[in-house]
């Protein structure tokens, strides 16, 4: 039987996919780009060594000094020059380091990363016994890890059940921890993790929901997940919009299975029950439009925060046009509603129950004052920017993207926008560091830290970030006239 070109192309893609389904858990050091083992004699002077390195386009070399083998890098050159101003008089053996950390080519890829992090190294010697095969550079290794995010995505797509998805979810957590320990910027980690999570949710939905239900609905993720700012798994925030007139007799059971499976994958249930198994967050399009109207014009005190959660919605499966229609409807009913914008923005003060917070923070001994990084730091930035974006009709989700458009429209000063982005990323990184420490210690993960648990630099970062938050809140009070409410 002759096969069509499309069939052959599909087979080729499937073969490529299977070939690339090498997981992070099974990847080995030999799979990474290991650099050549380039040696110099220990008696060679630093100037000559640097000429050799420049000719080869390398930043390191191995050093033979009798029976010893060491390594010399650009960092060692810097340290040597700080001690001896005449490099031509220094033998490379005097500047090299001989406490090599070795890793086997058959070692787990993550083991190499762990060794780098544990020993604060940028390079490992690869080899078995006395045999040295080459040098593994951290930049090359991290590039490989970053490229492996697409491998996890392929594993998610190929998952046949929840257990296989759970393995992928675990690898996502491992990857983000190693990226963080290796100094990767928090915004890059968040983008990578959120892209993979969205794919994970979509695949899970396809496993628990019949194809007809998937086609006639839109699965949403919300909150930090919807904004692309989620990192470590916290609680679930998801919803489902249904096409008008479509019904599924076992919809509640499907929703229950979906949320239970997410919990199996490591996503705790939402304390506020903002999940698809809650009928409030699982509605047909027309009834949901009425719900939006109630949230805007009704008297329910929880309505503004429910609306805020929905505004960060991102479609991960099904018909995304349903979400677009709901957002179009929201824009129409919000037109000219200045009073609502002020009420909506006033939530920036929602968690500030300590008017003397700043004075206490600046006190001589603030160590006993616990600080909720999310409530007192991240939330006011996220919600304040969300309120401004809503007021000006900006349909983007991420806080940084919203600030970019607000700056372009001259709705916020560029300097303040830059400071807010820096503060948000600093607080996200601090929160992730704190939560990873809690996980490693076997503690429950939360957002609250005590200054006594932070290093001096971390305290300075936190103090500066909170200062930016206070400045932003003052600007919001003036802009929305919140003190008049």
C-alpha positions as CSV (number, residue, x, y, z in Angstrom):
1,X,0.0,0.0,0.0
2,X,1.4,3.3,-1.1
3,X,1.6,6.0,1.6
4,X,1.0,9.7,1.0
5,X,3.6,12.4,1.5
6,X,1.6,13.6,4.5
7,X,1.6,10.2,6.0
8,X,5.4,9.9,5.5
9,X,5.9,13.4,6.9
10,X,3.8,12.5,10.0
11,X,5.8,9.2,10.4
12,X,9.1,11.2,10.2
13,X,7.8,13.7,12.8
14,X,6.7,10.8,15.1
15,X,10.2,9.3,14.8
16,X,11.8,12.6,15.6
17,X,9.5,12.9,18.6
18,X,10.4,9.5,19.9
19,X,14.1,10.2,19.4
20,X,13.8,13.4,21.3
21,X,11.8,11.9,24.2
22,X,15.0,11.6,26.1
23,X,13.9,12.8,29.5
24,X,15.8,15.1,31.9
25,X,15.8,12.2,34.4
26,X,17.6,9.8,32.0
27,X,19.9,12.4,30.2
28,X,23.6,11.7,30.9
29,X,26.6,13.9,31.0
30,X,27.8,12.3,27.7
31,X,24.7,13.8,26.1
32,X,26.0,17.3,26.9
33,X,28.5,19.2,24.8
34,X,31.8,18.3,26.6
35,X,34.7,20.5,25.6
36,X,38.1,19.2,24.5
37,X,40.6,18.3,27.2
38,X,43.2,21.0,26.3
39,X,46.4,20.8,28.4
40,X,49.3,23.2,29.1
41,X,52.5,22.6,31.0
42,X,52.4,23.9,34.6
43,X,55.7,25.8,34.0
44,X,54.3,28.0,31.2
45,X,53.8,31.6,32.1
46,X,50.4,33.2,32.2
47,X,51.0,35.5,29.1
48,X,51.9,32.4,27.0
49,X,48.9,30.5,28.3
50,X,46.5,33.4,27.5
51,X,47.9,33.5,24.0
52,X,47.2,29.8,23.6
53,X,43.7,30.2,24.9
54,X,43.0,33.2,22.6
55,X,44.3,31.2,19.6
56,X,41.8,28.3,20.5
57,X,39.0,30.6,21.4
58,X,38.7,29.0,24.9
59,X,38.5,30.4,28.4
60,X,40.0,27.5,30.3
61,X,42.6,24.8,30.0
62,X,43.9,21.8,32.0
63,X,47.3,22.1,33.6
64,X,49.9,19.3,34.0
65,X,52.2,19.9,37.0
66,X,54.1,16.7,37.5
67,X,51.6,14.1,38.4
68,X,49.0,16.7,39.3
69,X,46.2,17.8,36.9
70,X,44.6,21.2,37.5
71,X,42.4,23.7,35.7
72,X,43.1,27.3,34.8
73,X,40.2,29.7,33.9
74,X,39.7,33.4,33.2
75,X,38.6,33.7,36.9
76,X,41.9,32.3,38.0
77,X,43.7,34.8,35.8
78,X,41.7,37.7,37.4
79,X,42.6,36.4,40.9
80,X,46.3,36.0,39.9
81,X,46.6,39.5,38.5
82,X,45.1,41.0,41.6
83,X,48.0,39.4,43.6
84,X,50.8,39.7,41.0
85,X,50.9,42.6,38.5
86,X,53.5,40.9,36.3
87,X,51.8,37.9,34.6
88,X,54.8,37.0,32.5
89,X,56.6,36.1,35.7
90,X,53.9,33.7,37.0
91,X,53.8,30.0,36.1
92,X,50.3,28.8,35.4
93,X,50.7,26.1,38.0
94,X,50.8,28.9,40.6
95,X,47.4,30.2,39.5
96,X,45.6,27.0,38.6
97,X,43.4,25.0,40.9
98,X,44.1,21.4,41.5
99,X,41.0,20.4,43.6
100,X,39.2,19.2,40.5
101,X,35.6,18.0,40.8
102,X,35.0,15.1,38.4
103,X,31.9,13.6,37.0
104,X,31.5,10.4,35.1
105,X,30.2,10.6,31.5
106,X,27.5,8.1,32.6
107,X,26.3,10.3,35.5
108,X,22.9,11.8,35.5
109,X,22.7,15.2,33.9
110,X,21.2,16.6,37.0
111,X,24.0,15.2,39.1
112,X,26.4,17.4,37.1
113,X,24.3,20.4,37.8
114,X,24.1,19.5,41.5
115,X,27.8,19.3,41.7
116,X,28.2,22.7,40.1
117,X,25.8,24.2,42.5
118,X,27.1,22.4,45.6
119,X,30.8,23.3,44.9
120,X,30.0,26.7,43.3
121,X,31.8,25.8,40.1
122,X,31.3,26.8,36.5
123,X,33.1,23.7,35.1
124,X,33.5,20.0,35.9
125,X,36.1,17.6,34.6
126,X,34.5,14.7,32.8
127,X,36.1,11.3,33.0
128,X,36.4,7.9,34.7
129,X,39.2,7.1,37.1
130,X,42.4,8.8,35.9
131,X,41.0,9.2,32.4
132,X,39.9,12.7,31.5
133,X,37.5,13.0,28.5
134,X,37.0,16.8,28.6
135,X,35.5,19.7,30.5
136,X,31.8,20.4,31.0
137,X,31.0,24.1,31.0
138,X,28.0,25.4,33.0
139,X,26.8,27.7,30.2
140,X,26.7,24.7,27.8
141,X,25.0,22.6,30.3
142,X,22.3,25.2,31.1
143,X,21.7,25.7,27.4
144,X,21.1,22.0,27.2
145,X,18.8,22.0,30.2
146,X,16.8,25.0,28.7
147,X,16.5,23.2,25.4
148,X,15.2,20.2,27.3
149,X,12.1,22.1,28.2
150,X,10.7,21.1,24.8
151,X,11.5,17.5,25.7
152,X,9.3,17.7,28.7
153,X,6.6,19.3,26.5
154,X,6.9,16.3,24.2
155,X,6.6,13.9,27.1
156,X,3.5,15.8,28.2
157,X,2.0,15.4,24.8
158,X,2.8,11.7,24.7
159,X,1.5,11.0,28.2
160,X,-1.2,8.3,28.1
161,X,-2.4,8.6,31.7
162,X,-2.2,10.8,34.8
163,X,0.8,8.9,36.2
164,X,2.9,9.8,33.1
165,X,1.8,13.4,33.5
166,X,2.9,13.3,37.1
167,X,6.4,12.3,36.1
168,X,6.5,15.2,33.7
169,X,5.2,17.6,36.4
170,X,8.0,16.4,38.8
171,X,10.6,17.1,36.1
172,X,9.2,20.6,35.7
173,X,9.8,21.2,39.5
174,X,13.3,19.8,39.3
175,X,14.2,21.9,36.3
176,X,12.9,25.1,37.8
177,X,14.9,24.5,41.0
178,X,18.1,23.8,39.1
179,X,17.6,26.9,36.9
180,X,17.1,29.0,40.0
181,X,20.1,27.6,41.7
182,X,22.1,28.3,38.5
183,X,21.2,32.0,38.5
184,X,18.7,32.0,35.6
185,X,16.5,35.1,35.8
186,X,13.2,34.6,37.5
187,X,11.2,35.9,34.5
188,X,12.8,33.3,32.2
189,X,12.0,30.5,34.7
190,X,8.4,31.7,35.0
191,X,7.9,31.8,31.2
192,X,9.3,28.3,30.8
193,X,7.4,26.9,33.7
194,X,4.1,28.5,32.7
195,X,4.4,27.3,29.1
196,X,4.9,23.8,30.3
197,X,2.1,24.0,32.8
198,X,-0.3,25.2,30.2
199,X,0.6,22.2,28.1
200,X,0.2,20.0,31.1
201,X,-3.3,21.3,31.8
202,X,-4.4,20.9,28.2
203,X,-3.1,17.3,28.1
204,X,-4.8,16.4,31.4
205,X,-8.1,17.9,30.2
206,X,-7.9,15.8,27.0
207,X,-7.4,12.7,29.2
208,X,-10.4,13.3,31.5
209,X,-12.8,15.1,29.2
210,X,-14.5,13.6,26.2
211,X,-13.5,15.2,22.8
212,X,-17.0,16.6,22.3
213,X,-16.8,18.5,25.7
214,X,-13.3,19.7,24.8
215,X,-14.5,21.1,21.5
216,X,-17.5,22.9,23.0
217,X,-15.7,24.5,25.9
218,X,-12.8,26.6,26.9
219,X,-10.5,25.6,29.7
220,X,-9.0,28.6,31.5
221,X,-6.1,29.0,33.9
222,X,-6.2,32.2,36.0
223,X,-4.2,34.2,38.6
224,X,-0.4,34.0,38.4
225,X,-0.7,31.0,36.1
226,X,-2.8,33.1,33.6
227,X,-0.4,36.0,33.8
228,X,2.6,33.7,33.2
229,X,4.1,34.5,36.6
230,X,3.6,31.2,38.4
231,X,6.7,29.3,39.3
232,X,6.4,26.8,42.1
233,X,3.1,25.0,42.2
234,X,0.7,26.7,44.7
235,X,-3.1,26.4,44.5
236,X,-5.3,25.8,41.5
237,X,-7.1,28.7,39.7
238,X,-9.1,27.3,36.8
239,X,-12.4,27.7,35.1
240,X,-14.5,26.4,32.2
241,X,-16.7,28.3,29.7
242,X,-19.2,26.3,27.8
243,X,-20.7,27.0,24.4
244,X,-24.3,28.2,24.7
245,X,-26.8,25.3,24.3
246,X,-24.2,22.7,24.9
247,X,-24.7,20.3,27.8
248,X,-22.9,17.3,29.1
249,X,-24.7,15.0,31.6
250,X,-21.6,14.0,33.5
251,X,-20.0,17.4,33.6
252,X,-19.7,17.5,37.4
253,X,-17.9,14.2,37.5
254,X,-15.5,15.2,34.7
255,X,-14.7,18.5,36.6
256,X,-14.2,16.5,39.8
257,X,-11.8,14.2,38.1
258,X,-9.9,17.0,36.5
259,X,-9.3,18.9,39.8
260,X,-8.5,15.7,41.7
261,X,-5.9,14.8,39.0
262,X,-4.3,18.2,39.3
263,X,-3.9,17.6,43.0
264,X,-2.2,14.3,42.1
265,X,0.1,16.3,39.9
266,X,1.1,18.6,42.8
267,X,-1.4,21.4,42.5
268,X,-3.2,21.9,45.8
269,X,-6.9,22.7,45.7
270,X,-7.8,26.4,45.8
271,X,-8.8,27.5,49.3
272,X,-11.4,29.8,47.7
273,X,-12.7,26.9,45.5
274,X,-11.8,28.7,42.2
275,X,-11.9,25.5,40.2
276,X,-13.9,24.0,37.4
277,X,-15.7,21.7,39.9
278,X,-17.4,24.8,41.4
279,X,-20.5,25.7,39.3
280,X,-19.7,29.4,39.7
281,X,-16.5,28.9,37.6
282,X,-18.1,26.4,35.2
283,X,-20.8,28.2,33.2
284,X,-22.3,28.6,29.7
285,X,-21.2,31.8,28.0
286,X,-24.5,33.7,28.3
287,X,-25.0,32.9,32.0
288,X,-21.3,33.9,32.7
289,X,-21.9,37.2,31.0
290,X,-24.6,37.9,33.5
291,X,-22.2,36.8,36.3
292,X,-19.7,39.4,35.0
293,X,-22.3,42.1,35.1
294,X,-23.1,41.2,38.7
295,X,-19.4,41.4,39.5
296,X,-19.2,44.9,38.1
297,X,-22.5,46.4,39.3
298,X,-23.5,44.1,42.2
299,X,-22.9,44.7,45.9
300,X,-21.1,41.5,46.7
301,X,-17.8,42.5,48.4
302,X,-16.0,39.5,46.9
303,X,-17.0,40.5,43.3
304,X,-14.0,42.8,42.5
305,X,-11.5,40.1,43.4
306,X,-13.4,37.5,41.5
307,X,-13.3,39.8,38.5
308,X,-9.6,40.4,39.0
309,X,-9.0,36.6,38.9
310,X,-11.0,36.3,35.7
311,X,-9.2,39.2,34.0
312,X,-5.9,37.2,34.2
313,X,-7.6,34.3,32.3
314,X,-5.6,32.4,29.7
315,X,-7.2,29.8,27.4
316,X,-5.2,26.5,27.5
317,X,-7.6,24.1,25.8
318,X,-10.8,24.1,23.7
319,X,-12.3,27.1,21.9
320,X,-10.4,30.3,22.9
321,X,-13.1,32.3,21.1
322,X,-15.4,31.8,24.1
323,X,-12.9,33.6,26.3
324,X,-12.6,36.4,23.8
325,X,-16.3,36.9,23.6
326,X,-16.6,37.0,27.4
327,X,-13.8,39.7,27.5
328,X,-15.5,41.7,24.8
329,X,-18.7,41.7,26.8
330,X,-16.7,42.8,29.9
331,X,-15.2,45.7,28.0
332,X,-18.7,46.8,26.9
333,X,-20.3,46.8,30.3
334,X,-17.2,48.6,31.8
335,X,-17.4,51.5,29.4
336,X,-17.5,54.8,31.4
337,X,-17.6,53.0,34.8
338,X,-15.2,55.3,36.7
339,X,-16.7,54.4,40.0
340,X,-16.1,50.7,39.5
341,X,-12.5,51.3,38.5
342,X,-11.8,53.1,41.8
343,X,-13.6,50.3,43.8
344,X,-11.6,47.7,41.8
345,X,-8.3,49.4,42.4
346,X,-8.9,49.9,46.1
347,X,-8.0,46.2,46.6
348,X,-4.3,47.3,46.6
349,X,-4.9,48.1,50.3
350,X,-6.7,44.8,50.9
351,X,-3.9,43.1,52.9
352,X,-2.4,46.1,54.5
353,X,-3.8,45.8,58.0
354,X,-0.7,47.3,59.6
355,X,-0.6,51.1,59.2
356,X,2.6,51.3,61.2
357,X,4.2,48.5,59.0
358,X,6.9,50.7,57.5
359,X,8.0,52.2,60.9
360,X,8.2,48.8,62.4
361,X,10.1,47.5,59.4
362,X,12.7,50.3,59.9
363,X,12.9,49.6,63.6
364,X,16.2,48.4,65.2
365,X,14.9,44.9,65.6
366,X,12.3,44.0,63.0
367,X,13.1,40.3,63.1
368,X,9.8,39.3,64.8
369,X,7.7,40.9,62.2
370,X,6.6,38.3,59.7
371,X,6.2,39.5,56.1
372,X,3.9,38.0,53.5
373,X,5.8,38.5,50.3
374,X,2.7,37.9,48.2
375,X,0.2,40.0,50.1
376,X,2.4,43.0,51.0
377,X,4.7,43.0,48.0
378,X,3.6,41.0,44.9
379,X,-0.1,41.5,45.1
380,X,-0.2,45.4,45.2
381,X,2.1,45.5,42.2
382,X,0.1,43.0,40.2
383,X,-3.3,44.3,41.1
384,X,-2.4,48.0,40.7
385,X,-1.1,47.3,37.2
386,X,-4.1,45.2,36.5
387,X,-6.4,48.0,37.5
388,X,-4.6,50.5,35.2
389,X,-4.6,48.1,32.3
390,X,-8.4,47.4,32.8
391,X,-9.1,51.1,32.9
392,X,-7.3,51.7,29.6
393,X,-8.7,48.6,27.9
394,X,-5.4,46.8,27.6
395,X,-5.9,43.1,26.8
396,X,-2.6,41.6,27.8
397,X,-2.1,39.4,30.9
398,X,1.5,39.6,32.2
399,X,2.4,42.4,34.6
400,X,5.5,43.3,32.6
401,X,3.6,43.4,29.3
402,X,0.9,45.5,30.9
403,X,3.5,48.0,32.2
404,X,5.1,48.2,28.7
405,X,1.8,49.2,27.1
406,X,0.9,51.6,30.0
407,X,4.3,53.2,29.5
408,X,3.8,53.5,25.7
409,X,0.4,55.1,26.3
410,X,2.0,57.5,28.8
411,X,-0.4,56.2,31.5
412,X,2.5,55.6,33.9
413,X,6.0,57.1,34.2
414,X,8.7,55.0,32.6
415,X,10.9,55.2,35.7
416,X,8.2,53.9,38.0
417,X,7.3,51.1,35.5
418,X,10.9,50.0,35.4
419,X,11.1,50.0,39.2
420,X,7.9,48.0,39.5
421,X,9.2,45.4,37.1
422,X,12.5,45.1,39.1
423,X,10.6,45.0,42.4
424,X,8.2,42.3,41.1
425,X,11.0,40.1,39.8
426,X,13.0,40.6,43.0
427,X,10.0,39.6,45.1
428,X,9.2,36.6,42.9
429,X,12.9,35.4,43.2
430,X,12.9,35.9,46.9
431,X,9.6,34.0,47.3
432,X,10.9,31.1,45.2
433,X,14.2,31.0,47.2
434,X,12.2,30.9,50.4
435,X,9.8,28.2,49.2
436,X,12.5,26.0,47.8
437,X,14.2,26.2,51.2
438,X,11.0,25.2,52.8
439,X,10.5,22.2,50.5
440,X,14.1,21.1,51.1
441,X,13.5,21.2,54.9
442,X,10.2,19.2,54.5
443,X,8.1,22.2,55.6
444,X,4.8,23.4,54.2
445,X,5.3,26.0,51.5
446,X,4.0,29.5,52.1
447,X,4.7,33.1,51.3
448,X,5.6,34.4,54.8
449,X,9.2,35.1,55.8
450,X,10.8,36.5,58.9
451,X,13.6,39.0,58.3
452,X,15.8,36.9,60.7
453,X,15.6,34.1,58.1
454,X,17.0,36.4,55.4
455,X,20.6,37.3,54.6
456,X,21.7,41.0,54.7
457,X,21.4,41.4,50.9
458,X,18.0,39.7,50.9
459,X,16.8,42.1,53.5
460,X,18.0,45.1,51.5
461,X,16.3,43.8,48.4
462,X,13.1,43.3,50.3
463,X,13.2,46.8,51.9
464,X,13.8,48.4,48.5
465,X,11.0,46.4,46.8
466,X,8.5,47.3,49.6
467,X,9.6,50.9,49.2
468,X,8.7,50.8,45.5
469,X,5.3,49.2,46.4
470,X,4.5,52.0,48.8
471,X,5.4,54.6,46.2
472,X,3.2,52.8,43.6
473,X,0.3,52.6,46.1
474,X,0.5,56.3,46.7
475,X,0.3,57.0,43.0
476,X,-2.8,54.7,42.7
477,X,-4.4,56.6,45.6
478,X,-4.0,59.8,43.7
479,X,-4.9,58.4,40.3
480,X,-8.1,56.7,41.4
481,X,-8.9,59.1,44.2
482,X,-9.1,56.2,46.6
483,X,-9.0,58.3,49.8
484,X,-12.4,59.8,48.8
485,X,-14.0,56.3,48.8
